[in-house]
Amino acid sequence: MDAPFREIADVASLDEFLSGANGSAAILFKHSNTCGVSARAYREMANVNQPVGIVVVQQARPVSDEIEKRWGLAHETPQVLIIREGKLVWDASHFNVKAADVEAAAANAES
C-alpha cells in the first residue's frame, strides 16, 4: 500500500492507529476496491500529507462495522472520518472526498 496509507485490518489495529495520534486528529478512509468512485477517492487520499488509516471494506468488514457503531455513521464507501480524542469531528463521502478538504478539516480539528 502506498504512503500515506496505514492498513487497518482489524479492530485492534484501528485502536492502535487512533492511539498513535496522541491526541491529534487521525484520518480514517473507508475504501472499496470494487468501486470506481472509491478508486477516485483513493487517488485523492494518496495526496494527503499525513498518515491515513485505510480500511478496505472487503477485507476488514468488522472494522467498518465497528466504525459505524462507535461514531453512529451509516456505512458508505468511500468515506473519510477525522477522529480526535475519540470523537468524530468531520466526515465526507463519495465525491466530497478531496485531499485539500481533508487536510483543511484535519488542521481545523487541531485548533
N, C-alpha and C positions, 0 to 999 in steps of 0.2 A: 504494500500500500504506500502511496506517495505521501511525503510530508505535505501539509501539516497534520496528516491523519494519524490517529492513535486508535487502533481497532478495539472495540468493546464487544467481547464475545459472550460475556455472562454478567450476572448482577454483581458479582464480586469485583470484576474489572470496572464496572460502572462506578461503584463506590470508591474504588482506588483512584480513578480518574478525577472524580469530584473532589476527593480529599486532597489530591495532589495540587489542586488550585490554591490551596492555603488561604481561603477567604476571598480570592479574586474571582472574577467571572470565569465560568467554564462554559465552553461551547460544545453542544451535542448536535450531531447531524444524523438523522434517521434517513437511511438511503435504501432504495430498492434497486437491485441490479438487473431488473427486468423492465424498467420504466424509462421511457425517453425523457420525460420531464425531470426525473430524478438524475439521469445522466447529465442533463444541462446544469442542474443544481450542483452536482459533484464537481463539474468544471469550475463553477463559481467558487465553491468552498475550497478548492485547491489553491485559490489565490489569497486566502485568509492568512495573515501573518502571525498567527499564534496557534497553539495546539487545538485540534478539533477532534473530539471523541466521535468516531463513526460507528454507527450501529447498522449493520447490513441486515435488514429485517428478515430476509430469507434464511439467514444463518443464526440469528440471535433473537428469535421471536419472544422468548421470555424476557429479554432486556427491554424490548419495545413495549411489552405488556406492563412491565414494572414502571417505565416512564409514564405511561398513561395513568397508572394507579397513583403514583407519587404526586404528579402535578395536575391531575384532573383534565388531561387533554385527550381529545379524540385522536385515534390513530390516523396519521396521514404520512405519506411519503411523496416527495421529500419534505422533511420538516427539520427546522433548526430551533433549538432551545438555548437560551442563555440562563444558566443557573448560578446564583451567587448565594453562598451561605445556606444552601438547601432550598432556596426559594426560586421559583420561576420568575424572571424579571423581563423576559422578552421571548417572543416566538414568531416564526413565519413559516409558511409552507408554499409549496408548488412554485409558481412563477415569482413569488415575492422573496425567494431565496437569492440574495445578491450579496457578494462579498463585501462591498462597501457598506451596505446597510448592517450586516452582521458586525463588522468591525466598529462602526459607529455605536451600535447598541451595546457592544461589549465595553467600549470606552465610557459610555454614559452610565453603565452599571457600576463602574468603578468610582464614580463621583457621588 
